[in-house]
Amino acid sequence: MDSRFRAVLFVFTIIMLAALAGCQTSHPQPAVAMGDGVFIHITAGPEDPHRALMGLQMAQMMSENHDVLVYCDLQGVNLLSKSSMDVIHSSFPSSHTQIQLLLGKGVPILACPGCLKAAGLRSGDLREGVEVARKDAFFNFTQGRILSLDY
């Protein structure tokens, strides 16, 4: 082989390697890394079953791999009392089912104290395992970053 042919072949090889390196597929990072937490904020209650149950369902799904905290305020506190109706929607498990599953996994479910009062409820009216929110709980449920989802 003559030296010009080798030089052209060398340059062609370098160009092809550079082109192939640019074609590699990248693997997207997960939205929430292990050690990070997900804050699920539920404002909807029985009057909006889709929104309320979607929030609980997302908490359920995220709790499989991440720390989760569920915070209910506004009408969402009406999902948490011992006497609350079992909210249903065709696309999701019922509210009572999801709340029990979350509590069984150790997922904290917190109720806004001011919203409880506005709804005519007290801490003693809450389902077993549901707690009245304290501000330190919002920061201590996970070690990493906190992703927030609102429903």
WOCOR-V82733 format. One record per backbone hydrogen bond with DSSP energy under -0.5 kcal/mol. NH is the residue of the N-H (numbers start at 1). CO is the residue of the C=O. E is the energy in kcal/mol with one decimal. If there is no record, write none. Layout:
BEGIN
nh:NH co:CO e:E
nh:NH co:CO e:E
END
This chain:
BEGIN
nh:6 co:2 e:-1.9
nh:7 co:3 e:-2.2
nh:8 co:4 e:-2.4
nh:9 co:5 e:-2.7
nh:10 co:6 e:-2.7
nh:11 co:7 e:-2.5
nh:12 co:8 e:-2.7
nh:13 co:9 e:-2.4
nh:14 co:10 e:-2.2
nh:15 co:11 e:-2.4
nh:16 co:12 e:-2.4
nh:17 co:13 e:-2.4
nh:18 co:14 e:-2.3
nh:19 co:15 e:-2.3
nh:20 co:16 e:-2.6
nh:21 co:17 e:-2.1
nh:22 co:18 e:-1.4
nh:23 co:19 e:-0.6
nh:23 co:20 e:-0.9
nh:24 co:21 e:-0.9
nh:28 co:26 e:-0.6
nh:36 co:33 e:-2.2
nh:37 co:145 e:-3.1
nh:38 co:67 e:-2.7
nh:39 co:147 e:-3.7
nh:40 co:38 e:-0.7
nh:40 co:69 e:-3.1
nh:41 co:39 e:-0.6
nh:41 co:149 e:-3.2
nh:42 co:40 e:-0.6
nh:42 co:71 e:-2.9
nh:43 co:41 e:-0.6
nh:48 co:45 e:-2.1
nh:49 co:46 e:-0.5
nh:52 co:48 e:-2.3
nh:53 co:49 e:-2.8
nh:54 co:50 e:-2.1
nh:55 co:51 e:-2.0
nh:56 co:52 e:-1.6
nh:57 co:53 e:-2.6
nh:58 co:54 e:-2.6
nh:59 co:55 e:-2.0
nh:60 co:56 e:-2.3
nh:61 co:57 e:-2.7
nh:62 co:58 e:-2.9
nh:63 co:59 e:-2.0
nh:64 co:61 e:-1.2
nh:65 co:62 e:-1.5
nh:66 co:62 e:-1.9
nh:67 co:36 e:-1.2
nh:69 co:38 e:-2.2
nh:70 co:108 e:-2.8
nh:71 co:40 e:-3.2
nh:71 co:69 e:-0.5
nh:72 co:110 e:-3.0
nh:73 co:42 e:-2.0
nh:75 co:43 e:-1.2
nh:76 co:43 e:-0.8
nh:76 co:73 e:-2.5
nh:77 co:74 e:-0.9
nh:78 co:75 e:-1.6
nh:79 co:76 e:-1.9
nh:80 co:77 e:-1.6
nh:82 co:125 e:-3.1
nh:84 co:81 e:-1.5
nh:87 co:85 e:-1.0
nh:89 co:92 e:-0.6
nh:92 co:89 e:-2.0
nh:95 co:87 e:-2.3
nh:98 co:94 e:-2.5
nh:99 co:95 e:-2.7
nh:100 co:96 e:-2.2
nh:101 co:97 e:-2.2
nh:102 co:98 e:-2.6
nh:103 co:99 e:-2.7
nh:104 co:100 e:-2.5
nh:105 co:101 e:-1.3
nh:105 co:102 e:-0.5
nh:106 co:103 e:-1.4
nh:107 co:102 e:-2.5
nh:108 co:68 e:-0.7
nh:110 co:70 e:-3.2
nh:110 co:108 e:-0.5
nh:111 co:131 e:-2.4
nh:112 co:72 e:-2.3
nh:116 co:112 e:-2.2
nh:117 co:113 e:-2.0
nh:118 co:114 e:-2.2
nh:119 co:115 e:-1.7
nh:120 co:117 e:-1.5
nh:121 co:116 e:-3.1
nh:125 co:122 e:-1.9
nh:126 co:123 e:-1.4
nh:127 co:80 e:-2.9
nh:130 co:127 e:-2.0
nh:131 co:109 e:-2.4
nh:133 co:111 e:-3.1
nh:137 co:134 e:-1.4
nh:138 co:134 e:-0.5
nh:138 co:135 e:-1.0
nh:139 co:136 e:-1.2
nh:140 co:136 e:-1.3
nh:141 co:137 e:-0.6
nh:143 co:35 e:-0.7
nh:144 co:35 e:-2.1
nh:147 co:37 e:-2.9
nh:149 co:39 e:-2.8
nh:151 co:41 e:-3.6
END
